[in-house]
Amino acid sequence: MHIVAALFVDNFAMRQVEGPSTRLDLTGVYFSQVAPGPLPCTVSPHLVVLIYCPTGEPGDGVLQVVFQEPGIDPDHTPPMAQNVSPFRVDSGKFTYRLVRAELPVSQFGQVIAHCRIGLGPWMAVPLTILAPVS
């Protein structure tokens, strides 16, 4: 299995179309967000992770998402936040996981969401936390 995409989104919806086929509607895809107030504060981004299971492979897995500051090794450093989510997907099909983190912010700048399935390679998804506009 592998991660097809991982994105921060405002909204995520699924709908059926002819076929039968499924459409994913992702709205408000973002890579930065304004902090809700002065430091320190907490931000709660929504990350959607799309996962594919090739035909013939077993469909049981575990998605791990670890939020870290840039340059920090997710395997050897305590995370800012993390989520571990088991999943099942049929062979040859896709699935998704929605991850909502509560991130303590002590300085403005980037946070990296490191995503992986099982003990596979990490995929890094950056999120920049911006100062509030006054």
N, CA, C and O atoms as CSV, one atom per row, in Angstrom:
chain,resi,resn,atom,element,x,y,z
A,1,MET,N,N,0.844,-1.185,0.000
A,1,MET,CA,C,0.000,0.000,0.000
A,1,MET,C,C,0.878,1.233,0.000
A,1,MET,O,O,2.027,1.204,0.441
A,2,HIS,N,N,0.308,2.326,-0.509
A,2,HIS,CA,C,1.059,3.574,-0.469
A,2,HIS,C,C,0.122,4.778,-0.406
A,2,HIS,O,O,-1.057,4.700,-0.749
A,3,ILE,N,N,0.694,5.893,0.043
A,3,ILE,CA,C,-0.037,7.143,0.132
A,3,ILE,C,C,-0.027,7.796,-1.241
A,3,ILE,O,O,1.034,7.998,-1.831
A,4,VAL,N,N,-1.200,8.122,-1.744
A,4,VAL,CA,C,-1.341,8.788,-3.036
A,4,VAL,C,C,-1.179,10.291,-2.858
A,4,VAL,O,O,-0.513,10.948,-3.659
A,5,ALA,N,N,-1.794,10.842,-1.796
A,5,ALA,CA,C,-1.724,12.275,-1.525
A,5,ALA,C,C,-2.051,12.524,-0.061
A,5,ALA,O,O,-2.758,11.738,0.570
A,6,ALA,N,N,-1.539,13.610,0.466
A,6,ALA,CA,C,-1.869,14.075,1.812
A,6,ALA,C,C,-1.921,15.594,1.740
A,6,ALA,O,O,-0.938,16.238,1.375
A,7,LEU,N,N,-3.075,16.166,2.089
A,7,LEU,CA,C,-3.301,17.605,1.944
A,7,LEU,C,C,-4.078,18.153,3.134
A,7,LEU,O,O,-4.929,17.470,3.705
A,8,PHE,N,N,-3.773,19.391,3.497
A,8,PHE,CA,C,-4.582,20.104,4.484
A,8,PHE,C,C,-5.782,20.681,3.751
A,8,PHE,O,O,-5.631,21.286,2.689
A,9,VAL,N,N,-6.982,20.498,4.315
A,9,VAL,CA,C,-8.212,20.935,3.642
A,9,VAL,C,C,-9.172,21.573,4.642
A,9,VAL,O,O,-9.146,21.285,5.838
A,10,ASP,N,N,-10.032,22.464,4.098
A,10,ASP,CA,C,-11.130,23.014,4.887
A,10,ASP,C,C,-12.298,22.044,4.932
A,10,ASP,O,O,-12.977,21.925,5.952
A,11,ASN,N,N,-12.532,21.339,3.804
A,11,ASN,CA,C,-13.688,20.450,3.730
A,11,ASN,C,C,-13.389,19.277,2.801
A,11,ASN,O,O,-12.622,19.397,1.845
A,12,PHE,N,N,-14.012,18.145,3.107
A,12,PHE,CA,C,-13.837,16.909,2.350
A,12,PHE,C,C,-15.200,16.233,2.258
A,12,PHE,O,O,-15.887,16.067,3.266
A,13,ALA,N,N,-15.587,15.844,1.046
A,13,ALA,CA,C,-16.869,15.149,0.862
A,13,ALA,C,C,-16.714,14.090,-0.219
A,13,ALA,O,O,-15.867,14.205,-1.105
A,14,MET,N,N,-17.547,13.054,-0.132
A,14,MET,CA,C,-17.577,11.991,-1.139
A,14,MET,C,C,-18.954,11.968,-1.772
A,14,MET,O,O,-19.957,12.256,-1.119
A,15,ARG,N,N,-18.992,11.616,-3.069
A,15,ARG,CA,C,-20.282,11.482,-3.750
A,15,ARG,C,C,-20.164,10.399,-4.808
A,15,ARG,O,O,-19.095,10.176,-5.376
A,16,GLN,N,N,-21.292,9.725,-5.065
A,16,GLN,CA,C,-21.365,8.687,-6.085
A,16,GLN,C,C,-21.760,9.309,-7.421
A,16,GLN,O,O,-22.591,10.216,-7.477
A,17,VAL,N,N,-21.153,8.809,-8.492
A,17,VAL,CA,C,-21.512,9.205,-9.852
A,17,VAL,C,C,-21.729,7.925,-10.653
A,17,VAL,O,O,-21.590,6.824,-10.120
A,18,GLU,N,N,-22.070,8.069,-11.933
A,18,GLU,CA,C,-22.308,6.898,-12.781
A,18,GLU,C,C,-21.156,5.923,-12.720
A,18,GLU,O,O,-20.001,6.314,-12.551
A,19,GLY,N,N,-21.473,4.669,-12.857
A,19,GLY,CA,C,-20.391,3.706,-12.977
A,19,GLY,C,C,-20.632,2.389,-12.287
A,19,GLY,O,O,-20.704,1.396,-13.010
A,20,PRO,N,N,-20.764,2.250,-11.016
A,20,PRO,CA,C,-20.675,3.269,-9.989
A,20,PRO,C,C,-19.229,3.703,-9.787
A,20,PRO,O,O,-18.305,2.891,-9.832
A,21,SER,N,N,-19.061,4.961,-9.571
A,21,SER,CA,C,-17.756,5.555,-9.344
A,21,SER,C,C,-17.899,6.574,-8.215
A,21,SER,O,O,-18.987,7.102,-7.985
A,22,THR,N,N,-16.830,6.841,-7.531
A,22,THR,CA,C,-16.858,7.771,-6.410
A,22,THR,C,C,-16.000,8.986,-6.723
A,22,THR,O,O,-14.921,8.870,-7.302
A,23,ARG,N,N,-16.491,10.141,-6.335
A,23,ARG,CA,C,-15.732,11.387,-6.473
A,23,ARG,C,C,-15.416,11.916,-5.083
A,23,ARG,O,O,-16.242,11.839,-4.174
A,24,LEU,N,N,-14.216,12.452,-4.929
A,24,LEU,CA,C,-13.812,13.116,-3.693
A,24,LEU,C,C,-13.784,14.611,-3.964
A,24,LEU,O,O,-13.093,15.066,-4.875
A,25,ASP,N,N,-14.517,15.359,-3.195
A,25,ASP,CA,C,-14.530,16.811,-3.333
A,25,ASP,C,C,-13.700,17.401,-2.198
A,25,ASP,O,O,-14.099,17.363,-1.035
A,26,LEU,N,N,-12.536,17.947,-2.559
A,26,LEU,CA,C,-11.643,18.597,-1.597
A,26,LEU,C,C,-11.765,20.099,-1.813
A,26,LEU,O,O,-11.524,20.586,-2.917
A,27,THR,N,N,-12.133,20.829,-0.785
A,27,THR,CA,C,-12.244,22.281,-0.925
A,27,THR,C,C,-11.356,22.954,0.112
A,27,THR,O,O,-11.145,22.448,1.214
A,28,GLY,N,N,-10.852,24.094,-0.279
A,28,GLY,CA,C,-10.009,24.864,0.622
A,28,GLY,C,C,-8.690,24.184,0.933
A,28,GLY,O,O,-8.253,24.189,2.084
A,29,VAL,N,N,-8.040,23.594,-0.076
A,29,VAL,CA,C,-6.723,22.985,0.139
A,29,VAL,C,C,-5.746,24.104,0.489
A,29,VAL,O,O,-5.694,25.125,-0.196
A,30,TYR,N,N,-4.970,23.908,1.561
A,30,TYR,CA,C,-4.057,24.972,1.997
A,30,TYR,C,C,-2.732,24.407,2.511
A,30,TYR,O,O,-2.629,23.246,2.905
A,31,PHE,N,N,-1.733,25.277,2.488
A,31,PHE,CA,C,-0.407,24.941,3.012
A,31,PHE,C,C,0.059,25.970,4.025
A,31,PHE,O,O,1.193,25.909,4.501
A,32,SER,N,N,-0.829,26.936,4.364
A,32,SER,CA,C,-0.548,27.896,5.423
A,32,SER,C,C,-1.862,28.300,6.059
A,32,SER,O,O,-2.923,28.209,5.442
A,33,GLN,N,N,-1.777,28.747,7.300
A,33,GLN,CA,C,-2.956,29.251,7.983
A,33,GLN,C,C,-2.532,30.283,9.010
A,33,GLN,O,O,-1.432,30.221,9.559
A,34,VAL,N,N,-3.415,31.227,9.259
A,34,VAL,CA,C,-3.150,32.278,10.235
A,34,VAL,C,C,-3.449,31.719,11.622
A,34,VAL,O,O,-4.457,31.043,11.828
A,35,ALA,N,N,-2.559,32.011,12.569
A,35,ALA,CA,C,-2.781,31.598,13.951
A,35,ALA,C,C,-4.041,32.274,14.487
A,35,ALA,O,O,-4.348,33.400,14.096
A,36,PRO,N,N,-4.769,31.607,15.371
A,36,PRO,CA,C,-6.020,32.169,15.881
A,36,PRO,C,C,-5.823,33.336,16.849
A,36,PRO,O,O,-6.788,34.021,17.192
A,37,GLY,N,N,-4.606,33.567,17.285
A,37,GLY,CA,C,-4.335,34.652,18.226
A,37,GLY,C,C,-2.849,34.747,18.494
A,37,GLY,O,O,-2.046,34.105,17.816
A,38,PRO,N,N,-2.481,35.547,19.483
A,38,PRO,CA,C,-1.057,35.698,19.803
A,38,PRO,C,C,-0.475,34.404,20.384
A,38,PRO,O,O,-1.204,33.514,20.821
A,39,LEU,N,N,0.845,34.332,20.374
A,39,LEU,CA,C,1.536,33.153,20.908
A,39,LEU,C,C,1.518,33.167,22.426
A,39,LEU,O,O,1.489,34.243,23.024
A,40,PRO,N,N,1.536,32.023,23.057
A,40,PRO,CA,C,1.340,30.686,22.482
A,40,PRO,C,C,-0.139,30.464,22.166
A,40,PRO,O,O,-1.016,31.073,22.779
A,41,CYS,N,N,-0.396,29.591,21.212
A,41,CYS,CA,C,-1.762,29.280,20.815
A,41,CYS,C,C,-1.812,27.840,20.311
A,41,CYS,O,O,-0.798,27.142,20.284
A,42,THR,N,N,-2.986,27.417,19.921
A,42,THR,CA,C,-3.175,26.074,19.370
A,42,THR,C,C,-3.876,26.192,18.032
A,42,THR,O,O,-4.849,26.936,17.901
A,43,VAL,N,N,-3.385,25.457,17.027
A,43,VAL,CA,C,-4.061,25.382,15.737
A,43,VAL,C,C,-4.549,23.946,15.548
A,43,VAL,O,O,-3.969,23.002,16.084
A,44,SER,N,N,-5.620,23.803,14.782
A,44,SER,CA,C,-6.241,22.486,14.575
A,44,SER,C,C,-6.456,22.219,13.092
A,44,SER,O,O,-7.591,22.262,12.617
A,45,PRO,N,N,-5.380,21.944,12.353
A,45,PRO,CA,C,-5.539,21.682,10.920
A,45,PRO,C,C,-6.188,20.329,10.659
A,45,PRO,O,O,-6.100,19.409,11.472
A,46,HIS,N,N,-6.847,20.230,9.498
A,46,HIS,CA,C,-7.444,18.977,9.041
A,46,HIS,C,C,-6.619,18.449,7.871
A,46,HIS,O,O,-6.463,19.129,6.857
A,47,LEU,N,N,-6.098,17.249,8.015
A,47,LEU,CA,C,-5.281,16.611,6.994
A,47,LEU,C,C,-6.060,15.427,6.442
A,47,LEU,O,O,-6.548,14.593,7.205
A,48,VAL,N,N,-6.182,15.348,5.113
A,48,VAL,CA,C,-6.791,14.171,4.490
A,48,VAL,C,C,-5.665,13.395,3.809
A,48,VAL,O,O,-4.856,13.965,3.076
A,49,VAL,N,N,-5.626,12.083,4.062
A,49,VAL,CA,C,-4.599,11.206,3.496
A,49,VAL,C,C,-5.308,10.168,2.634
A,49,VAL,O,O,-6.168,9.430,3.116
A,50,LEU,N,N,-4.939,10.119,1.350
A,50,LEU,CA,C,-5.515,9.164,0.399
A,50,LEU,C,C,-4.555,7.991,0.231
A,50,LEU,O,O,-3.364,8.188,-0.010
A,51,ILE,N,N,-5.072,6.776,0.358
A,51,ILE,CA,C,-4.252,5.562,0.383
A,51,ILE,C,C,-4.748,4.598,-0.692
A,51,ILE,O,O,-5.953,4.424,-0.874
A,52,TYR,N,N,-3.803,3.971,-1.405
A,52,TYR,CA,C,-4.124,2.999,-2.450
A,52,TYR,C,C,-3.531,1.643,-2.099
A,52,TYR,O,O,-2.391,1.546,-1.645
A,53,CYS,N,N,-4.320,0.599,-2.315
A,53,CYS,CA,C,-3.862,-0.774,-2.133
A,53,CYS,C,C,-3.821,-1.452,-3.498
A,53,CYS,O,O,-4.877,-1.712,-4.075
A,54,PRO,N,N,-2.637,-1.746,-4.035
A,54,PRO,CA,C,-2.558,-2.412,-5.339
A,54,PRO,C,C,-3.248,-3.779,-5.328
A,54,PRO,O,O,-3.351,-4.430,-4.288
A,55,THR,N,N,-3.710,-4.192,-6.489
A,55,THR,CA,C,-4.370,-5.485,-6.655
A,55,THR,C,C,-3.444,-6.605,-6.191
A,55,THR,O,O,-2.257,-6.630,-6.517
A,56,GLY,N,N,-4.012,-7.517,-5.431
A,56,GLY,CA,C,-3.246,-8.665,-4.959
A,56,GLY,C,C,-2.559,-8.463,-3.622
A,56,GLY,O,O,-2.021,-9.418,-3.063
A,57,GLU,N,N,-2.561,-7.243,-3.092
A,57,GLU,CA,C,-1.926,-6.994,-1.797
A,57,GLU,C,C,-2.974,-7.049,-0.692
A,57,GLU,O,O,-4.140,-6.723,-0.916
A,58,PRO,N,N,-2.549,-7.467,0.512
A,58,PRO,CA,C,-3.501,-7.447,1.632
A,58,PRO,C,C,-3.859,-5.997,1.969
A,58,PRO,O,O,-3.047,-5.094,1.764
A,59,GLY,N,N,-5.046,-5.776,2.474
A,59,GLY,CA,C,-5.525,-4.413,2.676
A,59,GLY,C,C,-5.554,-3.925,4.102
A,59,GLY,O,O,-6.233,-2.942,4.396
A,60,ASP,N,N,-4.842,-4.578,4.997
A,60,ASP,CA,C,-4.789,-4.114,6.383
A,60,ASP,C,C,-3.541,-3.275,6.586
A,60,ASP,O,O,-2.445,-3.666,6.185
A,61,GLY,N,N,-3.715,-2.114,7.213
A,61,GLY,CA,C,-2.569,-1.250,7.450
A,61,GLY,C,C,-2.810,-0.310,8.608
A,61,GLY,O,O,-3.892,-0.269,9.194
A,62,VAL,N,N,-1.771,0.446,8.922
A,62,VAL,CA,C,-1.834,1.453,9.974
A,62,VAL,C,C,-1.228,2.727,9.420
A,62,VAL,O,O,-0.087,2.733,8.958
A,63,LEU,N,N,-2.003,3.815,9.467
A,63,LEU,CA,C,-1.499,5.122,9.067
A,63,LEU,C,C,-0.971,5.821,10.312
A,63,LEU,O,O,-1.649,5.898,11.337
A,64,GLN,N,N,0.242,6.323,10.204
A,64,GLN,CA,C,0.844,7.092,11.286
A,64,GLN,C,C,1.117,8.499,10.769
A,64,GLN,O,O,1.694,8.665,9.695
A,65,VAL,N,N,0.704,9.518,11.529
A,65,VAL,CA,C,0.982,10.912,11.197
A,65,VAL,C,C,1.636,11.541,12.418
A,65,VAL,O,O,1.077,11.525,13.514
A,66,VAL,N,N,2.828,12.096,12.217
A,66,VAL,CA,C,3.601,12.725,13.285
A,66,VAL,C,C,3.867,14.171,12.884
A,66,VAL,O,O,4.422,14.429,11.816
A,67,PHE,N,N,3.477,15.108,13.730
A,67,PHE,CA,C,3.697,16.531,13.471
A,67,PHE,C,C,4.954,16.979,14.213
A,67,PHE,O,O,5.088,16.775,15.419
A,68,GLN,N,N,5.886,17.603,13.453
A,68,GLN,CA,C,7.170,18.051,13.993
A,68,GLN,C,C,7.544,19.395,13.401
A,68,GLN,O,O,7.010,19.801,12.369
A,69,GLU,N,N,8.460,20.080,14.056
A,69,GLU,CA,C,9.069,21.267,13.459
A,69,GLU,C,C,10.011,20.791,12.353
A,69,GLU,O,O,10.462,19.646,12.388
A,70,PRO,N,N,10.320,21.649,11.369
A,70,PRO,CA,C,11.221,21.237,10.273
A,70,PRO,C,C,12.582,20.775,10.801
A,70,PRO,O,O,13.098,21.302,11.786
A,71,GLY,N,N,13.141,19.783,10.121
A,71,GLY,CA,C,14.478,19.298,10.461
A,71,GLY,C,C,14.510,18.318,11.616
A,71,GLY,O,O,15.587,17.855,11.993
A,72,ILE,N,N,13.369,17.989,12.186
A,72,ILE,CA,C,13.308,17.053,13.311
A,72,ILE,C,C,12.996,15.659,12.771
A,72,ILE,O,O,12.101,15.495,11.942
A,73,ASP,N,N,13.731,14.663,13.239
A,73,ASP,CA,C,13.547,13.277,12.807
A,73,ASP,C,C,12.321,12.683,13.493
A,73,ASP,O,O,12.319,12.543,14.716
A,74,PRO,N,N,11.275,12.330,12.740
A,74,PRO,CA,C,10.063,11.803,13.367
A,74,PRO,C,C,10.240,10.440,14.025
A,74,PRO,O,O,9.408,10.030,14.834
A,75,ASP,N,N,11.324,9.733,13.683
A,75,ASP,CA,C,11.566,8.420,14.284
A,75,ASP,C,C,12.235,8.501,15.652
A,75,ASP,O,O,12.176,7.542,16.421
A,76,HIS,N,N,12.875,9.640,15.972
A,76,HIS,CA,C,13.700,9.689,17.183
A,76,HIS,C,C,13.440,10.883,18.093
A,76,HIS,O,O,14.211,11.117,19.023
A,77,THR,N,N,12.385,11.635,17.853
A,77,THR,CA,C,12.113,12.823,18.655
A,77,THR,C,C,10.642,12.822,19.048
A,77,THR,O,O,9.786,12.517,18.218
A,78,PRO,N,N,10.330,13.160,20.303
A,78,PRO,CA,C,8.908,13.228,20.675
A,78,PRO,C,C,8.166,14.225,19.778
A,78,PRO,O,O,8.689,15.303,19.495
A,79,PRO,N,N,6.962,13.880,19.330
A,79,PRO,CA,C,6.225,14.735,18.395
A,79,PRO,C,C,5.485,15.879,19.090
A,79,PRO,O,O,5.221,15.831,20.291
A,80,MET,N,N,5.157,16.913,18.298
A,80,MET,CA,C,4.250,17.960,18.765
A,80,MET,C,C,2.864,17.342,18.969
A,80,MET,O,O,2.166,17.638,19.938
A,81,ALA,N,N,2.492,16.482,18.031
A,81,ALA,CA,C,1.222,15.744,18.068
A,81,ALA,C,C,1.378,14.543,17.153
A,81,ALA,O,O,2.220,14.545,16.255
A,82,GLN,N,N,0.568,13.520,17.379
A,82,GLN,CA,C,0.604,12.358,16.493
A,82,GLN,C,C,-0.747,11.667,16.473
A,82,GLN,O,O,-1.570,11.836,17.373
A,83,ASN,N,N,-0.955,10.880,15.417
A,83,ASN,CA,C,-2.179,10.126,15.242
A,83,ASN,C,C,-1.816,8.787,14.632
A,83,ASN,O,O,-1.043,8.731,13.676
A,84,VAL,N,N,-2.358,7.719,15.167
A,84,VAL,CA,C,-2.158,6.374,14.631
A,84,VAL,C,C,-3.543,5.804,14.361
A,84,VAL,O,O,-4.382,5.738,15.259
A,85,SER,N,N,-3.779,5.391,13.117
A,85,SER,CA,C,-5.116,4.970,12.707
A,85,SER,C,C,-5.063,3.682,11.890
A,85,SER,O,O,-4.577,3.696,10.759
A,86,PRO,N,N,-5.554,2.562,12.444
A,86,PRO,CA,C,-5.622,1.339,11.634
A,86,PRO,C,C,-6.705,1.488,10.567
A,86,PRO,O,O,-7.677,2.220,10.758
A,87,PHE,N,N,-6.534,0.797,9.454
A,87,PHE,CA,C,-7.526,0.857,8.384
A,87,PHE,C,C,-7.547,-0.453,7.621
A,87,PHE,O,O,-6.628,-1.267,7.706
A,88,ARG,N,N,-8.620,-0.628,6.878
A,88,ARG,CA,C,-8.784,-1.777,5.978
A,88,ARG,C,C,-9.268,-1.242,4.647
A,88,ARG,O,O,-10.197,-0.435,4.599
A,89,VAL,N,N,-8.642,-1.686,3.562
A,89,VAL,CA,C,-9.051,-1.280,2.222
A,89,VAL,C,C,-9.030,-2.520,1.326
A,89,VAL,O,O,-8.131,-3.354,1.438
A,90,ASP,N,N,-10.005,-2.639,0.450
A,90,ASP,CA,C,-10.049,-3.780,-0.473
A,90,ASP,C,C,-8.895,-3.689,-1.467
A,90,ASP,O,O,-8.492,-2.602,-1.880
A,91,SER,N,N,-8.384,-4.840,-1.834
A,91,SER,CA,C,-7.316,-4.928,-2.830
A,91,SER,C,C,-7.748,-4.242,-4.126
A,91,SER,O,O,-8.849,-4.485,-4.622
A,92,GLY,N,N,-6.890,-3.391,-4.670
A,92,GLY,CA,C,-7.183,-2.674,-5.902
A,92,GLY,C,C,-8.020,-1.414,-5.703
A,92,GLY,O,O,-8.448,-0.797,-6.679
A,93,LYS,N,N,-8.255,-1.030,-4.464
A,93,LYS,CA,C,-9.120,0.116,-4.157
A,93,LYS,C,C,-8.368,1.203,-3.381
A,93,LYS,O,O,-7.208,1.043,-3.002
A,94,PHE,N,N,-9.077,2.308,-3.163
A,94,PHE,CA,C,-8.567,3.445,-2.407
A,94,PHE,C,C,-9.338,3.579,-1.099
A,94,PHE,O,O,-10.470,3.106,-0.989
A,95,THR,N,N,-8.735,4.212,-0.125
A,95,THR,CA,C,-9.415,4.634,1.089
A,95,THR,C,C,-8.814,5.967,1.511
A,95,THR,O,O,-7.882,6.470,0.884
A,96,TYR,N,N,-9.354,6.522,2.566
A,96,TYR,CA,C,-8.840,7.798,3.065
A,96,TYR,C,C,-8.900,7.802,4.586
A,96,TYR,O,O,-9.637,7.028,5.198
A,97,ARG,N,N,-8.125,8.671,5.172
A,97,ARG,CA,C,-8.181,8.920,6.603
A,97,ARG,C,C,-8.147,10.431,6.798
A,97,ARG,O,O,-7.383,11.140,6.143
A,98,LEU,N,N,-8.986,10.905,7.705
A,98,LEU,CA,C,-8.989,12.304,8.094
A,98,LEU,C,C,-8.288,12.410,9.438
A,98,LEU,O,O,-8.615,11.691,10.382
A,99,VAL,N,N,-7.323,13.311,9.514
A,99,VAL,CA,C,-6.548,13.496,10.739
A,99,VAL,C,C,-6.704,14.948,11.181
A,99,VAL,O,O,-6.412,15.871,10.421
A,100,ARG,N,N,-7.160,15.139,12.398
A,100,ARG,CA,C,-7.269,16.482,12.959
A,100,ARG,C,C,-6.326,16.543,14.142
A,100,ARG,O,O,-6.457,15.773,15.094
A,101,ALA,N,N,-5.379,17.458,14.081
A,101,ALA,CA,C,-4.382,17.587,15.137
A,101,ALA,C,C,-4.662,18.825,15.975
A,101,ALA,O,O,-5.243,19.797,15.492
A,102,GLU,N,N,-4.245,18.780,17.224
A,102,GLU,CA,C,-4.231,19.947,18.106
A,102,GLU,C,C,-2.754,20.284,18.298
A,102,GLU,O,O,-2.054,19.637,19.078
A,103,LEU,N,N,-2.286,21.314,17.569
A,103,LEU,CA,C,-0.859,21.633,17.575
A,103,LEU,C,C,-0.564,22.839,18.452
A,103,LEU,O,O,-1.070,23.931,18.191
A,104,PRO,N,N,0.248,22.657,19.492
A,104,PRO,CA,C,0.655,23.802,20.300
A,104,PRO,C,C,1.686,24.626,19.519
A,104,PRO,O,O,2.698,24.085,19.073
A,105,VAL,N,N,1.438,25.908,19.354
A,105,VAL,CA,C,2.332,26.773,18.577
A,105,VAL,C,C,2.998,27.766,19.518
A,105,VAL,O,O,2.325,28.548,20.189
A,106,SER,N,N,4.331,27.728,19.561
A,106,SER,CA,C,5.083,28.663,20.397
A,106,SER,C,C,5.861,29.665,19.553
A,106,SER,O,O,6.375,30.658,20.069
A,107,GLN,N,N,5.944,29.399,18.242
A,107,GLN,CA,C,6.576,30.344,17.317
A,107,GLN,C,C,5.946,30.171,15.941
A,107,GLN,O,O,5.519,29.075,15.577
A,108,PHE,N,N,5.892,31.256,15.182
A,108,PHE,CA,C,5.341,31.198,13.838
A,108,PHE,C,C,6.356,30.542,12.915
A,108,PHE,O,O,7.561,30.663,13.133
A,109,GLY,N,N,5.887,29.858,11.901
A,109,GLY,CA,C,6.768,29.167,10.960
A,109,GLY,C,C,6.153,27.846,10.554
A,109,GLY,O,O,4.945,27.640,10.680
A,110,GLN,N,N,6.997,26.953,10.067
A,110,GLN,CA,C,6.508,25.682,9.527
A,110,GLN,C,C,6.379,24.587,10.569
A,110,GLN,O,O,7.121,24.514,11.549
A,111,VAL,N,N,5.400,23.743,10.305
A,111,VAL,CA,C,5.210,22.466,10.986
A,111,VAL,C,C,5.126,21.438,9.863
A,111,VAL,O,O,4.524,21.699,8.821
A,112,ILE,N,N,5.725,20.279,10.073
A,112,ILE,CA,C,5.694,19.226,9.063
A,112,ILE,C,C,4.842,18.059,9.566
A,112,ILE,O,O,5.063,17.540,10.660
A,113,ALA,N,N,3.870,17.658,8.752
A,113,ALA,CA,C,3.099,16.442,9.035
A,113,ALA,C,C,3.799,15.304,8.299
A,113,ALA,O,O,3.730,15.215,7.073
A,114,HIS,N,N,4.467,14.444,9.046
A,114,HIS,CA,C,5.130,13.269,8.472
A,114,HIS,C,C,4.112,12.134,8.475
A,114,HIS,O,O,3.573,11.785,9.525
A,115,CYS,N,N,3.845,11.553,7.295
A,115,CYS,CA,C,2.832,10.502,7.144
A,115,CYS,C,C,3.485,9.242,6.602
A,115,CYS,O,O,4.355,9.303,5.734
A,116,ARG,N,N,3.051,8.089,7.129
A,116,ARG,CA,C,3.526,6.819,6.569
A,116,ARG,C,C,2.547,5.703,6.892
A,116,ARG,O,O,1.724,5.810,7.801
A,117,ILE,N,N,2.660,4.632,6.125
A,117,ILE,CA,C,1.879,3.427,6.359
A,117,ILE,C,C,2.807,2.384,6.952
A,117,ILE,O,O,3.853,2.069,6.384
A,118,GLY,N,N,2.414,1.854,8.098
A,118,GLY,CA,C,3.265,0.880,8.786
A,118,GLY,C,C,4.611,1.486,9.116
A,118,GLY,O,O,4.695,2.561,9.711
A,119,LEU,N,N,5.670,0.784,8.723
A,119,LEU,CA,C,7.032,1.293,8.937
A,119,LEU,C,C,7.657,1.740,7.623
A,119,LEU,O,O,8.879,1.768,7.482
A,120,GLY,N,N,6.791,2.095,6.646
A,120,GLY,CA,C,7.258,2.537,5.338
A,120,GLY,C,C,7.916,3.913,5.390
A,120,GLY,O,O,8.103,4.479,6.466
A,121,PRO,N,N,8.262,4.440,4.228
A,121,PRO,CA,C,8.931,5.747,4.177
A,121,PRO,C,C,7.970,6.879,4.567
A,121,PRO,O,O,6.760,6.788,4.363
A,122,TRP,N,N,8.536,7.926,5.123
A,122,TRP,CA,C,7.763,9.102,5.513
A,122,TRP,C,C,7.468,9.979,4.300
A,122,TRP,O,O,8.312,10.129,3.417
A,123,MET,N,N,6.282,10.550,4.261
A,123,MET,CA,C,5.919,11.592,3.298
A,123,MET,C,C,5.754,12.863,4.129
A,123,MET,O,O,5.028,12.862,5.123
A,124,ALA,N,N,6.423,13.949,3.728
A,124,ALA,CA,C,6.370,15.202,4.482
A,124,ALA,C,C,5.392,16.181,3.837
A,124,ALA,O,O,5.462,16.441,2.636
A,125,VAL,N,N,4.478,16.723,4.648
A,125,VAL,CA,C,3.496,17.696,4.188
A,125,VAL,C,C,3.673,18.958,5.042
A,125,VAL,O,O,3.364,18.936,6.233
A,126,PRO,N,N,4.169,20.067,4.449
A,126,PRO,CA,C,4.428,21.266,5.235
A,126,PRO,C,C,3.174,22.106,5.468
A,126,PRO,O,O,2.279,22.167,4.625
A,127,LEU,N,N,3.134,22.745,6.628
A,127,LEU,CA,C,2.084,23.701,6.982
A,127,LEU,C,C,2.770,24.892,7.636
A,127,LEU,O,O,3.489,24.734,8.622
A,128,THR,N,N,2.549,26.077,7.092
A,128,THR,CA,C,3.148,27.284,7.666
A,128,THR,C,C,2.113,27.998,8.523
A,128,THR,O,O,1.007,28.292,8.069
A,129,ILE,N,N,2.485,28.272,9.762
A,129,ILE,CA,C,1.620,29.010,10.692
A,129,ILE,C,C,2.052,30.468,10.644
A,129,ILE,O,O,3.190,30.811,10.963
A,130,LEU,N,N,1.107,31.323,10.234
A,130,LEU,CA,C,1.377,32.749,10.053
A,130,LEU,C,C,0.884,33.558,11.246
A,130,LEU,O,O,-0.043,33.155,11.949
A,131,ALA,N,N,1.522,34.709,11.462
A,131,ALA,CA,C,1.096,35.622,12.531
A,131,ALA,C,C,-0.277,36.179,12.187
A,131,ALA,O,O,-0.592,36.374,11.013
A,132,PRO,N,N,-1.108,36.440,13.216
A,132,PRO,CA,C,-2.427,37.031,12.956
A,132,PRO,C,C,-2.284,38.414,12.313
A,132,PRO,O,O,-1.329,39.143,12.581
A,133,VAL,N,N,-3.243,38.750,11.471
A,133,VAL,CA,C,-3.251,40.051,10.822
A,133,VAL,C,C,-3.971,41.017,11.761
A,133,VAL,O,O,-5.071,40.741,12.238
A,134,SER,N,N,-3.320,42.164,12.017
A,134,SER,CA,C,-3.957,43.113,12.937
A,134,SER,C,C,-4.608,44.270,12.202
A,134,SER,O,O,-5.186,45.155,12.832
